[in-house]
Structure formats: C-alpha cells, structure tokens
Amino acid sequence: MPNMRYVILQSGDKLQYVEMPADYAYQLSALNLRLNKEISKLTAQNTPDLPLAVAECDNLDLLQETSRIISGLHYINELEQSFASLKENYYPLIALLTEIRALQAQLEQWYEEEAV
C-alpha cells in the first residue's frame, strides 16, 4: 500500500480533503498557497474560487458521512481545467498553469507506476 498524505483545504466554512502520495502532498500545499497569492493579479473574468490549504496530515478518519476524500489526481485535473478555461494569455496565468501541469504530470506518472 502506498504511503499517502492528506491536504486539508478550506473555502469559507467548507473543508476539502485531498489524498496525495506522501512525496507530493507538500507540492500541492505549496502550489495552493502560490495560487492564492497570485490569483489577485489575474485580469481574466470568472477567476476560480480557490480554497486555502490549512493543514496536512498522515492519517485521516472522517467522522461526518457527508465528508469525502478526493483523489489528488482528480483535484489537480479539476484545478487545471478551471485555470485553462480562463481567457488570459500572459503572466501570471501562463506561469501558474505551467506549475499546475507539472504537478499534474508527476501525479499521472505516479499513478501509472502504482497501477503496474
């Protein structure tokens, strides 16, 4: 069983729980903090609402039936789609998309290797 870690994201009073390979959880947290810092610089309409990374942990037991754990690859794919849909073709969007896609590629490779 691969070693997993959980990144907890907060948007208002809602929490999201993202399961990541342990070696990549920090990258998701760092990316999230950077995106939150840079999103105000975007001039595009309808910028995505980003949750804020508030914690990481090794073990997670959800106690609410309405809570669920999201796969890291699923989360990063949705994040990439939300930023790729913006109609802006210059910094910082290009740099942010590059960072998102780099982590996306790493996760895709990790999941492929784990499936073997």
N, C-alpha and C positions, 0 to 999 in steps of 0.2 A: 504494500500500500504506500503510495507516495506521501511525502511529508507536505501537508497543506497548512496554510495560514489564512486568517480571515481579516479582511479590511472592513471596518465599520464606517459607513458614510452616513452623514446626517443632512437632511433637507427639511428645514423647518422643524416640525416635531416628528418627522418620519425618519426611520433608520433603514438602511440597506446593508445587507451582509453579503460580502463578495468573497467567495472561496478562491484562493490563489495558490499556485505552487509556492512553497515557502521561499524559494530563491527569488521570486518575482513580486512578492507582496510589497516590499519596500518600494519597488519601482512604481507600482500602481499608486501608492500613497504619495510619493514624490511628484508623480505626474499630476495627480489630482490637485495637489497644493499649487503647482505651477499653473495649471489651467485656471484655477480660481483667481490667481494673481493676475493673469494675462487677459482674461475674458473681458475685462472692462475696457481694454484697448481696441477691441474689435468694433468696427463701424457697421457691420452687417446687421440687417434686421433679424429678429427672431433668434437671437443667440440662445443656446441651450441653457436650461436651468441646471446648474451643477450642484450636486451635493458636496459637502465638505468632508474629507477624511478626518475622522475624530479619534480612531483607535485601530490598533492591530492586536490580534491575539492568536495563540496557537490552538486553543480548543474553544469550541463554541457549542453550547447547548441552548437552543431556542426554546423558550417557555410559553410563547404565545402561538396558538395554532394558526394565526393569520400571518405570522412571520415566515419568511422562507430564505434560503441561501441561494444566491445567484452564482453561477459559474463565472469565473474570471474572464474566460474567453467570450462568453455571451455578453458580459458587461462591456468589455473593450470593443466588441463588434458594434454594439449599440452606440457607444460613445463615438466611434469613428464615423458611423453613419450620420449622427447628429451634427458633427463638425464638417463633414464632407458636403452636407446639404447647404451650407452657408454660401452665399453669393459674394465672396470676397477672395481676391487673388493676390494678396500681398501679406507682408509681415503684420501681425504675428500669426495669422491663421496658417500660413504655409509651414512655419516652424512648429506650431502646435500639432498640426496633422502629421508631420514627419515623426514627432515623438510618439504620438498615439499609434501610428502604423508600425513603428519599430517594436513597441511592446506587443502589439497585435501579432507581428511575425514571430517573435520569440515564443509567445504563448501557443501559437499554432504549431510550431515545431515541437514544443514540449509535449503537447497533447498527442501529436503524431508518434513521437518516440515512446510515450507511455502506452499507446494502443498496441504496440508491437509485442 
